[in-house]
């Protein structure tokens, strides 16, 4: 009898965008859209506004790239990278405003929002479960289309709660960030925590690809486009299909 051929591995390659503060950064984000298969768009919490969301979403639609929302703590001065003490009601109000704004612009651009990924400090807290996760899940269920996925760190404790709420989960790994021995991302304040070497990012992508649904690159990382191109080449060279899990 002939052996059953191995299944073909498919992985999404996503970028966090809509965060640029100048024209150079914006062009990097637009160039990334030509390489990745999905993007998560900042929607006013740590960065972004109607104009930036519109530009990114229209470019994503033209390239057939899936679009997700990238809400955060309302912390533009700190870029959403530090935890904030907020009541559940205040956090809910902020996240619902961000998601509503993102969905409004998406409708105007005729682009569906396929996933929601918290940013920065909120991303880590959502992944651990608890009240922040509950608040985000409730907002997504109330505002977004059925089947909208929540993006979580690979192996996140919150997966059980998100799936119990009826939402799909996409587990994520990072190509351009260093991991500590415990499997958590190293603090950005530590030397070597953010990669700028395309070969290093590509090698890390290959180590993560069998553990995740989507691989992330940050639009504000040094050499982001070169890293994205190297990662995509490495994945394809390894026989991996690079495509959005949730097709646009």
Phi and psi in degrees as a GROMACS rama.xvg file:
@    title "Ramachandran Plot"
@    xaxis  label "Phi"
@    yaxis  label "Psi"
@TYPE xy
-76.911  148.806  UNK-2
-75.559  147.272  UNK-3
-71.1209  127.915  UNK-4
-65.7015  147.38  UNK-5
-63.4727  148.202  UNK-6
-68.2666  148.426  UNK-7
-81.6795  127.419  UNK-8
-81.9156  132.152  UNK-9
-119.732  135.792  UNK-10
-139.222  145.125  UNK-11
-86.3735  145.314  UNK-12
-118.144  111.695  UNK-13
-116.207  158.275  UNK-14
-132.163  142.911  UNK-15
-88.8034  121.001  UNK-16
-138.292  -176.352  UNK-17
76.96  19.4981  UNK-18
-111.989  -2.65165  UNK-19
-65.8455  147  UNK-20
-109.181  -2.64546  UNK-21
-151.243  176.518  UNK-22
-65.705  -32.4061  UNK-23
-65.6525  -46.65  UNK-24
-63.9938  -38.2609  UNK-25
-62.9216  -40.7367  UNK-26
-65.371  -37.3899  UNK-27
-58.7628  -44.6483  UNK-28
-62.4773  -42.7392  UNK-29
-66.147  -37.0357  UNK-30
-65.9064  -37.3373  UNK-31
-61.1122  -35.7606  UNK-32
-61.6721  -25.4405  UNK-33
-77.5656  -5.60344  UNK-34
-114.846  -41.5816  UNK-35
-83.2521  174.88  UNK-36
-112.498  -10.2193  UNK-37
-153.834  158.306  UNK-38
-134.785  149.775  UNK-39
-114.384  123.728  UNK-40
-104.609  122.362  UNK-41
-57.4531  135.589  UNK-42
-127.226  36.658  UNK-43
108.891  -10.9537  UNK-44
-77.957  -64.4131  UNK-45
-97.7622  -19.4395  UNK-46
-169.465  168.496  UNK-47
93.2589  153.926  UNK-48
-154.009  -175.725  UNK-49
-57.4481  -42.5773  UNK-50
-64.5457  -45.2861  UNK-51
-67.5552  -39.4666  UNK-52
-62.5305  -42.0194  UNK-53
-63.3712  -45.7981  UNK-54
-60.0138  -46.7072  UNK-55
-65.7104  -45.0741  UNK-56
-65.8267  -39.1203  UNK-57
-66.0025  -39.2038  UNK-58
-65.6402  -40.4045  UNK-59
-63.0965  -42.2693  UNK-60
-61.87  -42.0317  UNK-61
-64.8964  -30.6615  UNK-62
-95.6919  0.844532  UNK-63
68.4888  31.7764  UNK-64
-99.0554  133.338  UNK-65
-68.9877  149.67  UNK-66
-121.491  136.064  UNK-67
-129.523  166.474  UNK-68
-95.1831  148.563  UNK-69
-129.889  69.6694  UNK-70
-78.1666  165.755  UNK-71
-155.296  -179.49  UNK-72
-59.4966  147.565  UNK-73
-75.2318  81.8581  UNK-74
-145.459  74.0652  UNK-75
-71.548  -35.5638  UNK-76
-67.1498  -33.7854  UNK-77
-101.497  7.02978  UNK-78
55.8257  28.0684  UNK-79
67.7512  16.8677  UNK-80
-95.6783  1.44774  UNK-81
-125.858  138.709  UNK-82
-58.2981  146.771  UNK-83
-121.099  141.458  UNK-84
-82.9868  106.893  UNK-85
-135.759  145.336  UNK-86
-69.4494  158.886  UNK-87
-58.8041  -37.207  UNK-88
-66.4922  -41.4184  UNK-89
-69.6064  -40.7378  UNK-90
-64.1232  -41.9813  UNK-91
-59.7112  -45.0946  UNK-92
-61.3622  -41.4054  UNK-93
-66.132  -47.8385  UNK-94
-64.293  -39.0457  UNK-95
-66.8617  -36.1335  UNK-96
-64.4445  -45.8806  UNK-97
-61.8692  -46.7578  UNK-98
-65.673  -39.8229  UNK-99
-63.0976  -41.8977  UNK-100
-64.3296  -42.5871  UNK-101
-62.9615  -44.5794  UNK-102
-66.3542  -36.6336  UNK-103
-63.5362  -46.4629  UNK-104
-66.5429  -38.8726  UNK-105
-61.392  -41.1744  UNK-106
-62.7543  -41.0546  UNK-107
-64.5275  -30.3631  UNK-108
-91.7105  -0.202438  UNK-109
57.2206  47.0645  UNK-110
-125.365  124.585  UNK-111
-77.0596  143.997  UNK-112
-91.4592  113.273  UNK-113
-92.265  -24.4136  UNK-114
-152.828  163.668  UNK-115
-131.795  128.552  UNK-116
-131.479  116.54  UNK-117
-64.8078  155.707  UNK-118
-109.328  148.093  UNK-119
59.2061  -131.818  UNK-120
-59.96  -37.3393  UNK-121
-65.8875  -33.7034  UNK-122
-58.343  -48.0207  UNK-123
-64.8638  -40.1399  UNK-124
-69.217  -40.1796  UNK-125
-61.1571  -41.5532  UNK-126
-62.0374  -30.3793  UNK-127
-80.3632  -8.72677  UNK-128
85.2872  -171.561  UNK-129
92.6113  -158.646  UNK-130
-66.0816  -38.7751  UNK-131
-63.697  -39.9086  UNK-132
-63.6037  -44.6117  UNK-133
-59.2901  -41.0393  UNK-134
-65.1869  -44.526  UNK-135
-65.845  -45.0473  UNK-136
-59.9189  -43.3747  UNK-137
-61.2339  -42.7572  UNK-138
-64.9791  -42.5326  UNK-139
-65.1792  -43.3185  UNK-140
-62.1599  -38.4691  UNK-141
-78.0082  -32.968  UNK-142
-106.983  -32.5486  UNK-143
-95.1481  164.916  UNK-144
-64.9455  149.52  UNK-145
-56.0139  141.398  UNK-146
89.2593  -1.9318  UNK-147
-65.5154  128.09  UNK-148
-88.6804  152.784  UNK-149
-102.697  130.051  UNK-150
-91.6521  127.717  UNK-151
-129.378  156.572  UNK-152
-59.5379  145.605  UNK-153
-55.2092  131.981  UNK-154
77.7298  11.9334  UNK-155
-62.7091  139.962  UNK-156
-59.3767  -31.814  UNK-157
-68.6248  -12.703  UNK-158
-54.8094  -42.2661  UNK-159
-60.1027  -45.9857  UNK-160
-67.9661  -39.8263  UNK-161
-65.0785  -45.0649  UNK-162
-68.4303  -33.7322  UNK-163
-64.3088  -27.319  UNK-164
-82.2827  -0.931963  UNK-165
90.3315  13.9533  UNK-166
-107.87  140.718  UNK-167
-71.5496  156.204  UNK-168
-119.697  138.184  UNK-169
-112.398  119.843  UNK-170
-87.1033  137.426  UNK-171
-123.295  144.279  UNK-172
-126.016  160.314  UNK-173
-113.365  127.547  UNK-174
-81.0261  -28.8902  UNK-175
-111.411  17.0731  UNK-176
-129.678  142.897  UNK-177
-82.5944  143.739  UNK-178
-102.979  143.329  UNK-179
-81.3065  173.532  UNK-180
-62.1654  -26.9473  UNK-181
-84.5649  5.58288  UNK-182
86.6363  -0.801894  UNK-183
-90.6711  154.981  UNK-184
-64.3836  138.173  UNK-185
-67.6814  147.741  UNK-186
-59.8836  138.063  UNK-187
-61.2613  -18.9771  UNK-188
-76.5097  -11.5555  UNK-189
-90.6077  144.113  UNK-190
-60.7121  134.887  UNK-191
83.5079  3.12495  UNK-192
-72.5108  -28.3647  UNK-193
-115.324  121.998  UNK-194
-79.9587  150.365  UNK-195
-131.767  11.5686  UNK-196
-106.887  113.006  UNK-197
-56.1927  -37.8607  UNK-198
-65.9333  -37.9246  UNK-199
-67.5235  -42.5827  UNK-200
-62.8927  -40.8516  UNK-201
-65.0116  -42.8789  UNK-202
-63.1656  -40.0405  UNK-203
-66.9558  -37.4206  UNK-204
-58.3861  -41.5868  UNK-205
-68.0595  -29.6423  UNK-206
-76.3771  -24.2109  UNK-207
-95.7367  -18.9294  UNK-208
-59.8876  -32.3621  UNK-209
-82.3578  -1.74898  UNK-210
-109.649  -8.16251  UNK-211
-134.998  166.274  UNK-212
-96.0653  -28.4907  UNK-213
-143.631  142.888  UNK-214
-112.607  135.433  UNK-215
-109.867  142.914  UNK-216
-126.751  140.395  UNK-217
-92.7047  134.02  UNK-218
-64.4983  -20.8769  UNK-219
-100.018  7.70724  UNK-220
-74.6351  147.612  UNK-221
-60.3042  131.24  UNK-222
65.6112  35.3507  UNK-223
-57.3545  -43.3025  UNK-224
-68.4824  -43.7965  UNK-225
-61.6205  -38.577  UNK-226
-66.6154  -42.5152  UNK-227
-61.0471  -42.7609  UNK-228
-64.9586  -40.3598  UNK-229
-66.4955  -41.148  UNK-230
-63.055  -46.2966  UNK-231
-63.4059  -42.8162  UNK-232
-60.5433  -43.2395  UNK-233
-64.4974  -41.9347  UNK-234
-64.8003  -47.5587  UNK-235
-63.3186  -39.9263  UNK-236
-62.7458  -26.7688  UNK-237
-88.6248  5.84218  UNK-238
85.7788  13.1772  UNK-239
-88.8782  134.573  UNK-240
-83.7429  123.812  UNK-241
-99.9746  109.209  UNK-242
-158.187  151.844  UNK-243
-62.6628  135.474  UNK-244
-68.1156  -40.0236  UNK-245
-107.959  100.396  UNK-246
-67.2094  142.698  UNK-247
